[in-house]
Amino acid sequence: MSPKSPQGPAEPAPVDLSAAGEREHLRVRRAKLAELRAAGQAFPNDFKPDASCAELMARFGELDGGAVEAQSGRYRLAGRLVAIRDFGKSLFFSLRDWSGDLQLFARAGELAPEVYAVLRRLDVGDVVGAQGALFRTRTGELTLRLTELRLLVKALRPLPEKWHGLIDKEARYRQRYVDLIVNEEVRATFRRRAAVVSGIRRFLGDEGYLEVETPLMQPIAGGATAKPFVTHHNALSMDLYLRVAPELYLKRLVVGGFERVFELGRMFRNEGISLQHNPEFTMCEFYQAWATYEDLMVLTERLLGSLAVSVAGAAKVPYGEGELDFTPPFARLDMAGAVADACGLTRGEVLERSVLERIADRLGIEPAKRQPGLGLLADVFEATCEEELVQPTFVTGFPLEISPLARRNDEDPRFVDRFELYVAGREIANGFSELNDPEDQHERFLEQLRRREAGDEEAQQLDEDYVRALEVGLPPTAGEGIGVDRLVMLLTDSASIRDVILFPHLRPEGRAR
């Protein structure tokens, strides 16, 4: 007969996680560990599970109690105890492994008294090995009736109660290991992140792209307008830079004959930390010979549309209080036209530097931070238009001054063949037809050098070897970079980049802000 599942208290008293409370928990649990050490092996390593919680739920979840007991074998599970209800002569545990949760049940009369006494001394957070057969309680919950429960790891620090949780955001980021244990939605976010990464690789592989690896430490920090981190190589007696982008190396590979290449990995930029920025982040960059930036816009629509469906279940994805629609085609917007509309001017007027200066004054853009020439158009666009771009939108018509690696537009050389994809008011991707004229590229590098000498720490350095590669001959090529962390934010309804990075960078504990 299936045992009745008694109803415990609706909400257990919260664990005292104050400094004094934590010290007391540590004292009590260390005493228990000392008893275990005295009795023998305190950290056994001989228990092997043969099933997971999710496997058992999938196999037996739809069966009634009689069918469960008739078909159940004897299973071995391993995981962490995340809840314990002690009713004296019966015990209920909630076991959590990598795949999910399953209830465990022990009754005093069914186990040796000394074994049952040991079970009553277990704590939430302990790692155990369980063995038994399945049944359903009278409340219908699939449960493992214990014939054995072994303590494998004694948890010295208590877990937050599931009703009260690990609420403090900074504590969650610092103690991600605890965050993952107690918050199912956090575990779901990082499973979805893994699905996004594998989905990108699968999509590009199906498109004929070759995945490659390029140096993380580079003698020249090139490929993006960003301030790098600097390190030093003792044996070579030279400074190296953690890469801000893999672009110049990937295009060298296109020169070498790999016509479709991509790299998905970590980038490093010595910039501020915000809801959208982490100094160490993940990006996917890919390059395709015989393609233009317009070809990559179409490819990007297909990629993001397929990811939304495969990862989130549909092309329309909940985000914040609304919904994002990744159904192709995405909207397209000319930068100058958007600024003109936002400022009540004509497109010709906003292409005059003097007009842009007046607008920048009105918007409070600091003079020292304004881009040169028509580059100021991008500053004004950022201040007036970016936040309004909620649904996926390609912005085109970027000024030459802020695009040192992009091909000039044939019809208007003041601009380049470039796009940025905006979703939910933030940049997600940046792509362009690549500049493959070595003399033009050399001149643009020299202009970047002049900007560095004038104090712009983010201006790009002169890479003579890259120019030499262009002199060998780069086929007409288009390339793109996608911010993977920001993309995961969109597909998991996350407001901060820290919510989608397992271990985001934080100030040391106790340091004043």
Secondary structure as GFF3:
##gff-version 3
##sequence-region A 1 513
A	DSSP	alpha_helix	19	39	.	.	.	ID=ss1
A	DSSP	alpha_helix	53	60	.	.	.	ID=ss2
A	DSSP	alpha_helix	65	71	.	.	.	ID=ss3
A	DSSP	beta_strand	74	86	.	.	.	ID=ss4
A	DSSP	beta_strand	90	97	.	.	.	ID=ss5
A	DSSP	beta_strand	100	107	.	.	.	ID=ss6
A	DSSP	three_ten_helix	108	110	.	.	.	ID=ss7
A	DSSP	alpha_helix	113	119	.	.	.	ID=ss8
A	DSSP	beta_strand	127	136	.	.	.	ID=ss9
A	DSSP	beta_strand	142	153	.	.	.	ID=ss10
A	DSSP	alpha_helix	169	174	.	.	.	ID=ss11
A	DSSP	alpha_helix	176	182	.	.	.	ID=ss12
A	DSSP	alpha_helix	184	206	.	.	.	ID=ss13
A	DSSP	beta_strand	210	211	.	.	.	ID=ss14
A	DSSP	beta_strand	217	218	.	.	.	ID=ss15
A	DSSP	beta_strand	230	233	.	.	.	ID=ss16
A	DSSP	beta_strand	238	242	.	.	.	ID=ss17
A	DSSP	alpha_helix	247	255	.	.	.	ID=ss18
A	DSSP	beta_strand	260	268	.	.	.	ID=ss19
A	DSSP	beta_strand	280	289	.	.	.	ID=ss20
A	DSSP	alpha_helix	293	307	.	.	.	ID=ss21
A	DSSP	pi_helix	308	312	.	.	.	ID=ss22
A	DSSP	beta_strand	316	319	.	.	.	ID=ss23
A	DSSP	beta_strand	322	325	.	.	.	ID=ss24
A	DSSP	beta_strand	331	334	.	.	.	ID=ss25
A	DSSP	alpha_helix	335	343	.	.	.	ID=ss26
A	DSSP	alpha_helix	347	350	.	.	.	ID=ss27
A	DSSP	alpha_helix	353	363	.	.	.	ID=ss28
A	DSSP	three_ten_helix	367	369	.	.	.	ID=ss29
A	DSSP	alpha_helix	375	384	.	.	.	ID=ss30
A	DSSP	three_ten_helix	386	388	.	.	.	ID=ss31
A	DSSP	beta_strand	393	399	.	.	.	ID=ss32
A	DSSP	three_ten_helix	400	402	.	.	.	ID=ss33
A	DSSP	beta_strand	415	423	.	.	.	ID=ss34
A	DSSP	beta_strand	426	433	.	.	.	ID=ss35
A	DSSP	alpha_helix	438	453	.	.	.	ID=ss36
A	DSSP	alpha_helix	464	473	.	.	.	ID=ss37
A	DSSP	beta_strand	477	483	.	.	.	ID=ss38
A	DSSP	alpha_helix	484	492	.	.	.	ID=ss39
A	DSSP	three_ten_helix	497	500	.	.	.	ID=ss40
###
